[in-house]
């Protein structure tokens, strides 16, 4: 049979908003501080006065009011993204401890209202201030049964988110380790096998090009020409024509 520790019993009384108003990075660290007596029981505004009374009964200490100088209980408000102003930076998605915001880089984001815990952690990272807080219009919203019902759902989503983040980190570490185990080639030098394969491809392509190219037509071999003989023949033809013309002129006279 599993033994429930004091930290777990304290954590079970907290609203699981993971808002950090207690000064710790979540409900579990605050529970650990309470279990060791390091922190007072009035540091959880989302739990309200009824939460303080529940912690006092568990730890056997007097219930004390909230410090007026610190965060005070207030009605729960849900985050609402003005979608026409959203630039898709994903910073609010990364900040939400229960994955109540959906969207993708450079695309519109939106809040799942039923899963929003009102932690307000998405407000500060938003670079364009496009997130509003809308108060919940329900007088019974902060009553203990509803707070604990929301806490059970928020715990599941928070733990699922943490498991996913741990899994992603482990997979990334494994990829980096595998990459580091493969020796990198020397700078400026390609592997010898890659060079030889590339040269073979070039030679094969050139050989195919030569085989597919049409054979050049053979030109007739011109006989050597005696330029002086050609000139003499032309002069003789001209002289003969001139003589024939002179004889024809004589006959006409």
C-alpha positions as CSV (number, residue, x, y, z in Angstrom):
1,X,0.0,0.0,0.0
2,X,1.4,3.3,-1.0
3,X,2.3,5.8,1.8
4,X,1.0,9.3,1.2
5,X,3.6,11.8,2.4
6,X,2.8,15.0,4.1
7,X,3.9,16.9,1.0
8,X,1.4,15.0,-1.1
9,X,-1.4,15.6,1.5
10,X,-0.6,19.4,1.5
11,X,-0.4,19.5,-2.3
12,X,-3.8,17.8,-2.5
13,X,-5.3,20.8,-0.7
14,X,-3.8,23.4,-3.1
15,X,-5.7,24.7,-6.2
16,X,-3.0,23.6,-8.7
17,X,-3.0,26.8,-10.6
18,X,0.8,26.9,-10.6
19,X,0.5,30.7,-10.5
20,X,3.6,31.4,-8.3
21,X,1.8,34.0,-6.1
22,X,3.1,32.0,-3.1
23,X,6.7,32.8,-4.1
24,X,7.4,29.3,-5.4
25,X,7.5,27.9,-8.9
26,X,4.3,26.0,-8.5
27,X,2.0,24.3,-6.0
28,X,4.3,21.3,-5.2
29,X,7.3,23.5,-4.1
30,X,5.0,25.5,-1.9
31,X,3.7,22.2,-0.3
32,X,7.3,21.2,0.3
33,X,8.0,24.5,2.1
34,X,4.8,24.1,4.2
35,X,5.8,20.6,5.2
36,X,9.1,21.8,6.6
37,X,7.6,24.8,8.2
38,X,9.5,27.3,6.0
39,X,6.4,29.2,4.8
40,X,3.2,30.3,6.4
41,X,-0.1,28.9,5.3
42,X,-1.6,32.2,4.0
43,X,0.4,32.5,0.7
44,X,-2.1,30.9,-1.7
45,X,-4.7,33.5,-2.9
46,X,-6.4,31.1,-5.4
47,X,-7.2,28.8,-2.5
48,X,-8.9,31.6,-0.6
49,X,-9.7,31.6,3.1
50,X,-11.2,28.1,2.9
51,X,-7.8,26.9,1.6
52,X,-6.0,28.5,4.6
53,X,-8.5,26.8,7.0
54,X,-7.9,23.4,5.3
55,X,-4.1,23.8,5.6
56,X,-4.4,24.8,9.2
57,X,-6.5,21.8,10.0
58,X,-4.0,19.5,8.3
59,X,-0.9,21.0,9.9
60,X,-2.4,21.6,13.3
61,X,-1.7,25.3,13.3
62,X,-3.9,28.4,13.7
63,X,-5.6,29.8,10.6
64,X,-4.3,33.3,9.8
65,X,-5.5,36.0,7.5
66,X,-3.8,36.9,4.3
67,X,-1.1,39.5,4.5
68,X,-2.5,42.9,3.2
69,X,0.9,43.7,1.8
70,X,0.9,40.5,-0.4
71,X,-1.4,39.0,-3.0
72,X,-5.0,38.7,-1.8
73,X,-7.8,36.4,-2.9
74,X,-9.9,37.8,-5.7
75,X,-12.6,36.5,-8.1
76,X,-11.2,34.1,-10.7
77,X,-10.7,35.6,-14.2
78,X,-10.1,33.7,-17.5
79,X,-7.6,34.7,-20.1
80,X,-8.9,35.8,-23.5
81,X,-6.7,36.5,-26.5
82,X,-7.7,39.2,-28.9
83,X,-7.1,37.1,-31.9
84,X,-7.0,40.0,-34.4
85,X,-3.9,41.4,-32.5
86,X,-2.2,38.1,-31.9
87,X,1.1,37.8,-33.8
88,X,1.6,34.0,-33.1
89,X,4.8,34.3,-31.1
90,X,3.9,31.2,-28.9
91,X,5.2,32.8,-25.7
92,X,1.9,32.5,-24.0
93,X,1.7,28.8,-25.0
94,X,5.1,28.2,-23.4
95,X,4.0,30.0,-20.3
96,X,0.7,28.2,-19.7
97,X,1.3,25.5,-17.1
98,X,-1.8,23.4,-18.1
99,X,-1.6,23.7,-21.9
100,X,-4.8,25.7,-22.0
101,X,-3.6,27.8,-25.0
102,X,-3.5,26.3,-28.5
103,X,-1.9,27.7,-31.6
104,X,1.3,27.6,-33.7
105,X,4.1,29.9,-34.6
106,X,3.0,32.8,-36.7
107,X,-0.6,31.6,-36.4
108,X,-3.5,32.8,-34.3
109,X,-3.6,31.5,-30.7
110,X,-6.7,30.9,-28.6
111,X,-7.5,30.0,-25.0
112,X,-9.5,26.8,-24.0
113,X,-11.7,28.5,-21.5
114,X,-12.7,25.3,-19.7
115,X,-9.1,24.5,-19.0
116,X,-7.8,28.0,-18.0
117,X,-7.0,28.2,-14.3
118,X,-6.7,32.0,-14.3
119,X,-3.0,31.9,-13.3
120,X,-2.3,35.0,-15.3
121,X,1.2,33.6,-16.3
122,X,0.5,34.3,-20.0
123,X,0.1,38.1,-19.5
124,X,3.7,39.1,-18.9
125,X,5.3,37.3,-21.9
126,X,2.9,38.7,-24.5
127,X,4.9,41.3,-26.5
128,X,1.8,43.0,-27.9
129,X,-0.4,42.9,-24.8
130,X,-3.3,41.2,-26.6
131,X,-4.5,39.1,-23.6
132,X,-7.4,40.2,-21.4
133,X,-8.7,38.8,-18.2
134,X,-12.5,38.2,-18.1
135,X,-13.9,37.7,-14.6
136,X,-16.0,34.6,-14.1
137,X,-19.6,35.6,-13.5
138,X,-20.5,32.9,-11.0
139,X,-21.0,33.6,-7.3
140,X,-20.2,30.0,-6.4
141,X,-17.0,29.8,-8.5
142,X,-14.6,30.3,-5.5
143,X,-16.4,27.8,-3.2
144,X,-14.3,25.0,-2.0
145,X,-15.9,22.1,-3.9
146,X,-15.6,23.9,-7.2
147,X,-12.0,24.9,-6.4
148,X,-11.0,21.3,-5.7
149,X,-12.9,20.0,-8.8
150,X,-10.9,22.4,-11.0
151,X,-7.7,21.4,-9.1
152,X,-8.1,17.8,-10.0
153,X,-8.4,18.6,-13.7
154,X,-5.6,21.1,-13.6
155,X,-3.3,18.6,-11.9
156,X,-3.8,16.1,-14.7
157,X,-3.0,18.6,-17.4
158,X,0.0,20.0,-15.5
159,X,1.5,16.5,-15.0
160,X,0.8,15.6,-18.6
161,X,2.6,18.8,-19.7
162,X,5.6,18.1,-17.5
163,X,5.8,14.5,-18.8
164,X,5.8,15.7,-22.4
165,X,8.5,18.3,-21.7
166,X,10.6,15.7,-20.0
167,X,10.1,13.3,-22.9
168,X,11.0,16.0,-25.4
169,X,14.1,16.9,-23.5
170,X,15.2,13.3,-23.3
171,X,14.7,12.8,-27.0
172,X,16.6,15.9,-27.8
173,X,19.5,14.8,-25.6
174,X,19.6,11.5,-27.3
175,X,19.7,13.1,-30.8
176,X,22.6,15.3,-29.7
177,X,24.5,12.4,-28.2
178,X,24.0,10.4,-31.4
179,X,25.2,13.3,-33.5
180,X,28.2,13.8,-31.3
181,X,29.1,10.1,-31.7
182,X,29.5,10.4,-35.5
183,X,32.9,11.8,-36.4
184,X,32.6,14.9,-38.5
185,X,34.5,15.1,-41.9
186,X,37.5,17.4,-42.0
187,X,36.7,21.0,-42.9
188,X,36.8,21.6,-46.6
189,X,37.3,17.9,-47.4
190,X,34.6,15.6,-48.7
191,X,34.7,11.9,-48.1
192,X,36.8,10.0,-50.7
193,X,33.9,7.7,-51.6
194,X,31.7,10.7,-52.3
195,X,34.3,12.2,-54.6
196,X,34.8,9.0,-56.5
197,X,31.1,8.4,-56.9
198,X,30.7,12.0,-58.2
199,X,33.5,11.5,-60.8
200,X,32.1,8.2,-62.0
201,X,28.7,9.9,-62.6
202,X,30.4,12.7,-64.6
203,X,32.3,10.2,-66.8
204,X,29.2,8.2,-67.4
205,X,27.2,11.3,-68.4
206,X,29.9,12.4,-70.8
207,X,30.1,8.9,-72.4
208,X,26.3,8.9,-73.0
209,X,26.5,12.3,-74.5
210,X,29.2,11.2,-77.0
211,X,27.2,8.1,-77.9
212,X,24.0,10.1,-78.5
213,X,25.6,12.9,-80.5
214,X,25.2,12.6,-84.4
215,X,28.3,11.8,-86.3
216,X,29.6,14.9,-88.2
217,X,29.1,14.8,-92.1
218,X,32.3,14.2,-94.0
219,X,33.4,17.1,-96.1
220,X,34.8,16.5,-99.6
221,X,38.5,16.9,-99.9
222,X,39.2,19.9,-102.1
223,X,42.0,19.5,-104.7
224,X,44.8,22.1,-104.5
225,X,44.1,25.0,-106.9
226,X,46.7,26.7,-109.1
227,X,45.8,30.3,-108.9
228,X,48.1,31.4,-111.7
229,X,46.6,28.9,-114.1
230,X,43.2,30.2,-113.4
231,X,44.3,33.8,-114.0
232,X,46.0,32.9,-117.3
233,X,42.9,31.1,-118.5
234,X,40.7,34.1,-117.7
235,X,43.0,36.4,-119.5
236,X,43.0,34.2,-122.6
237,X,39.2,34.1,-122.6
238,X,39.1,37.9,-122.4
239,X,41.6,38.3,-125.2
240,X,39.7,35.9,-127.4
241,X,36.4,37.7,-126.8
242,X,38.1,41.0,-127.6
243,X,39.5,39.7,-130.8
244,X,36.1,38.3,-131.8
245,X,34.5,41.6,-131.1
246,X,37.1,43.5,-133.3
247,X,36.5,41.1,-136.2
248,X,32.7,41.6,-135.9
249,X,33.2,45.4,-136.1
250,X,35.3,45.1,-139.3
251,X,32.7,43.1,-141.0
252,X,30.1,45.7,-140.3
253,X,32.3,48.4,-141.9
